Amino acid sequence: MTGETDIAKLVESMNPQMRQIELVFCTIPWEEVPETTIDPLLLFKEIEGITMILPQIQADSLGLSYESTWTWIELSVHSSLDAVGFISIISKALAEADISTNVVSAFHHDHLFVPDKKAKKAIRVLKELSKNSG
């Protein structure tokens, strides 16, 4: 199944969905990987250590430190990995609304992580962007 590449169609049909889970970003050095099982939403191996996005409750139970909590917004449209400019349009709209975002593009969808305290505002901005794109 091929994803959409037309930017206008992507923006118009992005259909942002807020996931009801409090997430955190944690990092641990390579040599400090816990013996217990970690089940992160995302794990990325950087030179400096391992970055994880995982439920806050899991981080707390493992004693992992984090700075803030984040809300996961999934853009329901199936965007192509080759789509050019889609994320920049979204990032610009959120930046203009003073909302930081961390983006993960997976095979089927793009995923935005925004500060919990600005999640509802982010959804409003994205829905307005989608509505006004046509």
C-alpha positions as CSV (number, residue, x, y, z in Angstrom):
1,M,0.0,0.0,0.0
2,T,1.5,3.3,-1.1
3,G,1.1,6.4,1.0
4,E,-0.1,9.8,-0.1
5,T,2.4,12.3,-1.5
6,D,0.1,15.2,-2.5
7,I,0.7,17.8,0.2
8,A,-2.7,19.4,-0.1
9,K,-4.5,16.1,0.3
10,L,-2.2,15.2,3.2
11,V,-3.0,18.4,5.1
12,E,-6.7,18.3,4.3
13,S,-7.1,14.6,5.5
14,M,-4.5,14.4,8.3
15,N,-7.2,13.8,10.9
16,P,-5.1,14.3,14.1
17,Q,-6.0,11.9,16.9
18,M,-4.8,12.4,20.5
19,R,-3.8,9.2,22.3
20,Q,-4.8,9.1,25.9
21,I,-1.4,8.1,27.5
22,E,1.1,10.2,29.3
23,L,4.5,9.7,27.7
24,V,8.0,10.8,28.7
25,F,11.3,11.0,26.9
26,C,14.1,9.3,28.8
27,T,17.8,8.6,28.0
28,I,20.1,6.1,29.6
29,P,23.8,5.4,28.9
30,W,24.5,2.2,27.0
31,E,26.1,0.6,30.1
32,E,23.1,1.3,32.3
33,V,20.4,-0.6,30.4
34,P,18.2,-2.0,33.2
35,E,18.0,-5.8,33.7
36,T,14.2,-5.5,33.7
37,T,12.1,-5.5,30.6
38,I,11.5,-2.1,29.1
39,D,8.6,-1.8,26.7
40,P,9.0,1.7,25.1
41,L,6.8,3.1,22.4
42,L,10.1,4.1,20.6
43,L,13.7,3.3,21.2
44,F,16.4,5.0,19.3
45,K,20.1,4.2,19.7
46,E,22.2,7.3,19.7
47,I,26.0,7.5,20.2
48,E,25.5,9.2,23.6
49,G,23.0,6.6,24.8
50,I,19.6,5.1,24.3
51,T,16.6,7.5,24.0
52,M,13.2,6.1,24.8
53,I,9.6,7.3,24.6
54,L,7.6,5.4,27.1
55,P,4.6,5.7,29.4
56,Q,5.3,7.8,32.4
57,I,4.1,5.1,34.7
58,Q,6.7,2.7,33.3
59,A,9.5,5.3,33.6
60,D,8.4,5.9,37.2
61,S,8.4,2.2,38.1
62,L,11.9,1.8,36.6
63,G,13.2,4.9,38.4
64,L,14.1,6.6,35.1
65,S,14.3,10.4,35.1
66,Y,12.6,12.7,32.7
67,E,11.9,16.4,32.4
68,S,8.3,16.7,31.3
69,T,5.3,14.7,30.0
70,W,4.1,14.6,26.4
71,T,1.0,13.8,24.5
72,W,1.0,11.6,21.4
73,I,-0.9,12.9,18.4
74,E,-1.2,10.5,15.5
75,L,-2.0,11.9,12.0
76,S,-4.4,9.3,10.7
77,V,-3.6,9.9,7.0
78,H,-1.3,7.3,5.4
79,S,1.5,9.6,4.3
80,S,4.3,8.4,2.1
81,L,7.8,8.4,3.5
82,D,8.6,10.3,0.2
83,A,6.1,13.1,0.8
84,V,8.0,16.4,0.7
85,G,6.9,19.3,3.0
86,F,4.1,17.8,5.0
87,I,5.9,17.8,8.3
88,S,7.3,21.3,7.7
89,I,3.8,22.7,7.2
90,I,2.6,21.1,10.4
91,S,5.8,22.2,12.3
92,K,5.4,25.7,11.1
93,A,1.7,25.9,12.2
94,L,2.6,24.5,15.7
95,A,5.6,26.8,16.1
96,E,3.5,29.8,15.2
97,A,1.2,28.7,18.0
98,D,4.2,28.4,20.4
99,I,3.9,24.6,20.6
100,S,7.1,22.6,20.5
101,T,6.8,19.2,18.7
102,N,8.9,16.1,18.3
103,V,8.0,14.2,15.2
104,V,8.4,10.5,14.3
105,S,7.5,9.4,10.8
106,A,6.6,5.7,10.7
107,F,5.6,3.7,7.6
108,H,1.9,4.4,7.8
109,H,1.5,7.6,9.8
110,D,3.3,10.6,11.3
111,H,3.3,10.9,15.0
112,L,3.7,14.2,16.9
113,F,4.7,14.5,20.5
114,V,3.7,17.8,22.1
115,P,3.9,19.0,25.7
116,D,0.9,17.8,27.7
117,K,-0.1,21.3,28.7
118,K,-0.5,22.3,25.1
119,A,-2.0,19.2,23.6
120,K,-5.6,20.5,23.3
121,K,-4.3,23.7,21.6
122,A,-2.2,21.6,19.2
123,I,-5.3,19.6,18.2
124,R,-7.2,22.8,17.5
125,V,-4.3,24.2,15.5
126,L,-4.0,21.0,13.4
127,K,-7.8,20.8,12.8
128,E,-7.9,24.4,11.8
129,L,-4.9,23.9,9.4
130,S,-6.7,20.9,7.9
131,K,-10.0,22.8,7.5
132,N,-8.4,25.8,5.9
133,S,-6.2,23.8,3.5
134,G,-8.9,23.2,0.8
